[in-house]
């Protein structure tokens, strides 16, 4: 499409929404579509819900069942598709708007987000404000400083009749300016008052009012409710609407949003306007004017320390009672935290290659610092359980209960720890310093260690963070790398892995059912080969006493998959997959050590090495990081 055609098409589309007519013309539009007169909360809820929602039921989604149990139905809203790991928070926010749209009590309360720095509070506010900009224009009284609903023109004694005809509840009254104009300019003939369409704009302050923290020594409420124009005081009385400057945040945000940034950094007296703006839906006039009707969504956010300080003062009860508090904790799911970093990096101009697991290392560190210590499992295992992974205790058949871990941790889990910003800055540093336009898990790990050492935090906290990086995460990465390099070799051993799996399944089933199995070649009836079963199980630490339970779990799970119609192979059950790969690795490890360290290789070794490198490159490595990683593996993973 030519640029001019594109511009003309956009202009025509905008013209379609442009309207100017009398109040009578507006009534005809409203009669045809009563939704035109929707209130602010309904408008926001419609913007959220019309994007679509996915309902995830535990009986249909295994990961949801692992994370939230059998009772919790989770909803994922497409409107918040760019937010990861805070599904419960998002659901509470949508519940607030849904209830408010139904004119429940929440419609008269402030939506207040509280959480640690970098948890996404401001980003949620931004996406709500931008959604308002995408709304269709609203109909408003022409020249009104508050862009108010035209139905306010209808006199009180006529409203019931209008409501019956239109099917709309008329709420609110004219602002002082429009009341004066109706009387003086239109001789109270409200049907002649002009109506126009008005859009929403953050930049132009149309329907979006923003209240930043104000200097405690200079808190002027005119920022909220406007002021009196002193230059007109000689011409008009103090209560004359012509002296009012209705340009406060509540006037700007009428029919839209008023956002209070770091709300409790302000003195409480400054926030008293919120009391009437919520329950009574009215705000004071500047000077000595009467109260003014306000229809808008009041959003606020701050950090937890400020919230705790504010709520500890019992004199703030009036405001506290008008707040719907929603916690916005840090993400505690590894996979979701990785998506956050990937999203941020996609928006940057960095072009360097990022090796597999590089971002994962940063995400692991962030989450480990956020998790509350547990007496039931180690931090790494807890992280995996919170990620929706099914963890079977080594040497046992018992699965760790995520609900027990959450109950043990308490409600504050996720409200402290390392922020996403901290980790992404460390990754940015690694990207900036990469000489070969490539970063890998090792360079990210070193960047994080340097960043933590520079942190101005208590020594015990710094020591704990460094222990995660230098010990816990490094050891876990070594395991990941061992599996990955081994898998590159085992790729050519796929058939051997499947054979081991099928043999194990046959013998385990015979053991569990206390039957014999038939030799596929000779037809001979054989007892289960217990030494063979133990030779696999011992690779994941299954004890002799626990072996029977493990075999029962394996066979039960395989029959469950068969009943579901799922395909089964050696990777179907994670503990058994790990055991089979462990058995294969015993024979592969020596070969891998020779291949990664040998300076001179024979033809067969070269073929194996090249096949391994090719497989790793298929998995996302480049030549440089592949070389770095293999050297590290040779010197650390299989170091004698």
N, C-alpha and C positions, 0 to 999 in steps of 0.2 A: 504493500500500500504506500502511495506517495505521502510525503509528510503533510501536504496541504489537505489531502483527503482525510487523513487521520485527524487533523486539527478541526476540520469542518464537521466531521462526524461527531467528535466530542462536543463541539459547540451546539449541535442540534440536539444531542442527548440532554445537555444541560437546559436548553430552552424548554424541553418537554416538562421539566419540573418547575419552571418559572411560572409564577402566577401573581396577578394583582387584580383584585376586584373588591366588591363591597361585602359586607358581612352577610347579606342575603345570598350572594354567590357562594360564599363559604358554607352556608347551611345546606345548600343543595349538594355540595361535594360531601359533606359530613353525613347527610341522609343516605347517600349511596354507599359510603364506606365509613362506618362509625369508628373504625380503628385509627382513623386520622387523628382523633383527639386523645390518643393514648398518653398516659403519664410517663414520667422519666424512667422509672424502674421497669415498667412494661417494655419500653423502647429498648433498654439495655438487655433485658432477658430475651427479647425477640432476636436481637443481634447475635446473642450467644447460641440460642437453640436452633436457629435456622441454618447454621453451618453443619449441623448433624451431630449425632451422638452414637457411640458404640456401647452396647450393654454387654459386659463380660460376666458371665455366670460361672461360679466355681465348678458346677457339674460339667460344664462344657470347656472350661479353660483350666488345665492342670496347674499352670503357674499361678493363676489367681487363687486357686485352692491352697497351694503351698504357702502363699504370702498372707492370705487373709482368712483362711479357714473355709468351712462349708456354708456359712451363713451370709457372708458379705458379698453383695452384688456390686461390682465396680462399674462406673461409667467413665468413658473417655470422650471428652468433648473436642470436636475438631477445632473449635475456636481456640482452644489452648493446646493445640498440637505441638507447639514449639516449647512447651514446658514439660520437663521430664522429672519423674521421681516424686512428684507432689500431687498424685491423683486424688488423695483424700482431701487435701487443701482445696483443690479445684472444685471438687464436689460440694464442699461447704460453701464456697463462693457462689456457685450456681444455685444452690439451695436458698441462699440469701436473696438472690435476684428473683427466683421463682416465687418465693413466699411474698416478696415485696410487690411483684407484678399482680399477685392475687389480692393485694391491699391488706396483707397480714400486718402484724405488729412490726415486722422488720422494715416495712416501708417508712416507718417513723424513726428509724435508727441509723447510726453510722456504721458503715462496713470498715472495720479496723483490722489491718494486717500487722502482725508483730512477728519478728524473727531476727536471727543474727544477720550481720552485714553480709551482703552478697547472696542472700538466699532466694532472691527473685521478687521481693515486694514491689520495688519500683518498676520492674519489667511488667508485672501483672497490671499495675496502674496504667502504664503506657499503652498496653494492648487494649485495655478498656476504653481509654480516651481515643485511640485511633479508630476503634470500632464505631464510636459515636460519629466521627468524621465521615464514615462510610454510610451513615443513615440517610435515608431520603429526607429532603428538607421538610421542615414543619411549617404549618400555617401560623402566622403571628400577626399581631396588630402593627400596622405600618407606623414606624417612628417610635415604637415602644422601646425604652432602654433595656427592658427585660425580655423582649421578644415573647410576650406572654400569649397564652391561649386566647383566641378570639371569643370563646364562649363566656369569658368573664364579663363581656358586655351585657349579657342577659340579666335583667333586674331580678332580684330575689323572688318577688311575688310571681314571676312568670316561669321560673326554672322548672317546676314540676311538670308543667305542660310540655316544655321543650324536651325534657328528659324522656317523657313518654313517647313523643314523636320520633326522636332521634335514637333512642335506645342507648343513651350516653349519660353517665352521672356527671353533672356539672360541679366542679370543685374549684374554689378559689375566687378572688375578687380582683378588680382592677387596681393597678398600681396608682399612686397619687398623680403621676404625670398624665396617664391615659384618662383618669377620672376627670381631671381638669380639662383636658382637650375635648372629651365627650360633651362636657357641659358648655364650654366656651366656643369651640369650633363647629360642633355638629348639633348644638341646641338640644342635646340629650336624645337625638334621633340615632340610636345605636345601630340601626340597620344600614346607615350610610357610612359607618366607620370603615376605612379601607383596610383590607387584609392582603398580606403578601406572603410569599414563601421565604423562609430563612434557613440557611444551612448551618452546619457546625464546623468550627475551625479552631484548632489549638493555637496556631500562630496568630490568628486574628482575634482571639479571645471571644469567640462566638459559641456560647453554650459550654465552654470549658473554663472554669475558674480555678486558678492554682494559688494556694496560700503557702508561701515558703516560711521557714522559721523567722521570727521577727526579733529584733534586738529587745531584750527584756526592759531596757531603760527607755525605749522609745516605741512602745506598742500602741499604734494608732488604729483604732477599730474602723477607721474609714477604709482600710484595706478590705474589710469584710462587708461593710454596709454603706459605703459611699460617704459623701460629705456635703456640707452646705457651701455653696459658692458665695464667698464673702463679697465678691465684687457686685453681687446683685442685692445685697442686704439693704442698700439705700433705696432700692426701687420697689422691693416687695417685702411683705411681712415674713417673719422667720418660719412660719408654718405653711407658706405658699409653695406649692410644688415646683414653681419656676426657679426656686433657689436650690433645688435638690440636684446633686450630681449623683445619679444612680449608676455608679461605675465600680462598685465593690465586687468582690469575688462571688458573693451570693447573687448579685444581679447578673453578672456575666455567666454564671453557671446555671441560671434558672432554665429548667426544662432539659438540662444536661447533667454535668458533673462538676462538683466542687471538690478539689483534692487538697488535703492538708498534708504537706510534706514534713516529716519528723514532727508530728503534731504536738508531742508533749515537751518539746524544747521551748514552747511558748508558756507564758504565765497563764494560770488557770482563768484569771479574770478576762483574758483575751478570748477565751474559748466559750464564754457564756452564751454567745449568740447561737452556738450549736444547740443549746437546750430548747429554745423556741423553734429553731429551724427544723428540728426533728419531730417532736411530739405535736406542736401546734402548726407546723408547716408555715411559719411566718417569721419574719425578721424585722428588727427595728428600722424605722426610717431615720435618715440623718436629721439632726435638729429635733424639732418637736412634732414631726409628722406621725401619723398612725402606723400601726404595724402593716407590713407588706407581705402578701402571700408569696410563698416560695415552693416550687416543685422541682426537686433535683436530687440526684444521688450524691450523698456526702461520703467521700472516701478518705481514709486517713491511714497513715502507717508510721511506724517508728521501731526502734530497736527495743529489745526486751528489758534492758536496764532502765530505760525511761518509763516503760510501762509499769514496772515494779515500783518505781519511785512514785508515780502518779497514783496508782491504786492503793498505796499504803496510807495515803492521806484520806481519812474518812470524810472530810469536808467536800471531796470531789464526787460524792455519791450520785448527785443529780446527773453529771455527765457520764459516769460509769454505767448508770442504768440505761443509757441511751446508746450503748455500744454493742455491736455484734463483733466479738473478738474471734479472729481466725489466725491460728498459728501457721507460719510459713517456715517450716524447718528446712535444714539442708537435706538434700537427696541422700538416701541411705541405700539405694540400689546401685550396684556397680555398673550394670549394663546401661542404666538410665544416666548415671553420672558421665559415662563415656560419651553418650549422645550429646550431652551439654557441651563438652569440649569440642566435639566434632562440629557442632553447629557454630560455635564461636570461631573456630579456625576456618570454616568455610567462608565466613564473612570477612576474614582478613585477607591481606595481599601476600601472605607467605606462600612461596611456591616450592619450598624444599620437600623432598620425599620424606614421608614419615613411616618408619618401619613398623611392622606388626608389634602390638603390645606396648608401644611407646606411650600412647595416651592412657592405656589401661594401668600402667604403673602410677601415673599421676592420680587417676581416679581411685585406685586402691589406697593410696596414702591419704587422700582426702577423707574417704569413708572410715578408715580405721581410726582417724583422729576424732570422728564424730560419734562413734559407737560407745555406749556406756560399757564399762568393764563387766564381765559376767563370771559367775562362779561355776557355770555349767559347761561352757565351751571357751576355747581360746579365741582371741579377736579375729583371726583369719577365718576360722570356721564360722563364726557368727556372721562375718561379712558375706560369706557364700550362702548361708541360710537366708539372710536378708535379701539376697539377690535372686531368690526363688529356686536355688539349687537344692536337689534332694540329697541330704547328707545322711549317710548311714555311719554310725559310730564304728570305728575300726575294731574288729574282733568281736562285734556284737551285731544283733539284728535290729536293735532299737533305733528309730529315727528321732532326731532332735526336734522338739516342738517349738516352732517359731513364736507361738502365742505365749509360752512360758518365758521365753527370752524377752519379749516385749513387756510382759508384766513385771519381770525382774528389773528391767531398765527404767521403767517409769515414764511419765508423760514428757519429760524434758529431753529425751534422747533426740539428737538431731538439731538441738538448739545451740550447740557450741561445737567448736572444732575448727579445722582449716577451711577457709572459704574457697569457692570455685575460682574467684579472682586470683588468689594466691597461687594456685596450681597452674592456671593458664598463663600467668606471668612467668613462671618458671619454665613452662614449655616454650613460650615466646623467646625467652633468653636462650634456650637450647637451639631454637630455630635460627636466631640471629647469629649465634656463634658457630654454626655448622659450616665447616670449611668445604665439605664436599656436597653441599646442598642436600644433606640427608641427616636426619636425627634418628636415634634408636633408643631402646629402653635404657641403655647404660648412660647415654648423654642426658636423658631426662632425669634419671636417678641422681646423677651428680649435680645437675642444676638445682634439683629440689633440696639436696643436702646443703649446698651453699646458701640457698635462700633461707632455710631453717636456721642455719648458724648465724645469719644476719638478723634474725627476728629478735625484737625486744620483748621477750616473754620470760616468765620465771624459769629458773634453771631446771627444775624438775620436769616442767612441761616440755622444755626444749630437749631434755634427755629422752623423754618418752617418744617424741616425734622422731628423733634421730635413730632410736632403736627400731622403730617401725621401718625406716628407710634402709638402714645399714644391716639389719638382721632379718626381720620378718619378711619384708617385701623382696629383698635380694634373694633369700632362700626360696621364696615362692616363685620368683622369676626363674631361678635355676631349675626348679622342677618343671615349669612351663617349657623352658628351653630344651630340657632333656627330652620331654615328650615330643616336642616339635621336631627336633633333629632326628630323634629315633623314628618318628612317624615318616620322615622323609625316606629313611631306609626301609621301614616296614611297609611302605607303599608297594614295594615289589614283593613283600611277604603277605599281601592281603589274603591270598588263597590259603596260606599256612595259618593265618589268624582265624579264618572261618572254619578250618578243619579242627583246630584246637577247641573252638567254641562249640561246634556240633558234638564233638566227642565228650566235652565236659557236660553238656546238656543231657546227653544220653545216659552217662554214668550217674550224674546227679539225680535224674528222674528215677532211675532204677534204685538208687540208694534211698530216696525219700519214700518211694512206694514199696520198698522192700521186695523187689522183684529182680529177676535176672534180665539181661539184655542179650539180644541176638547179634552174633558177629555177622557183619554185612557180607563178608567174603565166604565164610565157611558154614554159616547158619548155626554155629555152636552156641549153646546157652552159657553165658558168662556171668560171673558175679561182678558187681561194680568195682572198678579199679580204684581203690581208695588212695594208694600212693600217687596215682596220676592226678586225682582231684586235689590232694594236698599240695602237689608240686605247683599247682596254679594258685590255690588260695593263699599260700604262704607269702606270695608277692605283695599282698595288701594287708598282711598282718593278721589274718584270720587264725585264731587259735584252734587247737584240737577240739576244745569244748564247744566252741562257737560254730564249728564247721557245719554241723547238722542244720542249725538254724539258717545259716547263710545259703545252703543248698535248697532249703525249703523256700526261702525268699526268692531265689533265682527262678526256680521252676514255677512258682505261683505267678511271678511277674510275667514270665513268658506266656503262660496260658492266658493271662489277662490281655496281653497284646494280641494273641491269636483270636480271642473272642471279639476284640475290637476290629479285627480285620487288618491289623497293622503288620507290616513286614518286619521280620526279626532277623538280626545278624549279630555279629560279635560286639557291636557298639550299642546294642539296645539297652543294656543294663550297665550303668557307668562303673560300679565297683568291679564287675566281671570283666569289662573292657580293660580297665586299668590292670587287672591281674594278668590277663592274656598278654597285653603289651609288655608287662613286666617280665613275663616268661620269655617272650621273644627278645626283649632287650638284653637279656643275659648273654645271648649268643651274638647280638649285634654290637654291644657296647665296645668290645675289644676292637672290632673292625672299625667302628666309628672313631675310636681313639687313634688308631693307625692312620685313618684317612685324614683326619683334621690336623694331625701333627706331622705326618711324614713329609719330608722335603722331596723325596724321590719315590714315585709310585710306579708300580707295574701296571700293565694294561688293564687288568681286572679291577685294581684299586681305582684307577682313573675313571673307569666306566661307572663304578659305584659312586665315586665322589661327584662326578658330573651329573649323574642322575639325581643325587641328593640336592645339589645346588639348583638344578632345574626345578625340582619340586618346591624348594623354598622360594624361588622367584615366582612360581605360580601362586604361592601363598601370600605374595605382597612384598617380598624383599627385592632390593636392587643389588647390583654387583658389590657396591661399597659396603652397605650394611650387612650383607650376607657374609662378606669376608670378615668384618669386625665381629659379628656375632659368633661365627664358627671358631675364630681364634679365642674368644672369651670362653666358649664352651669347652674347648680343648684344655684351657688352663685352669678352669674353675669347676665346671660341671663334673668332669670325670678326672679331676686331679687326684692323684694317689694320696 
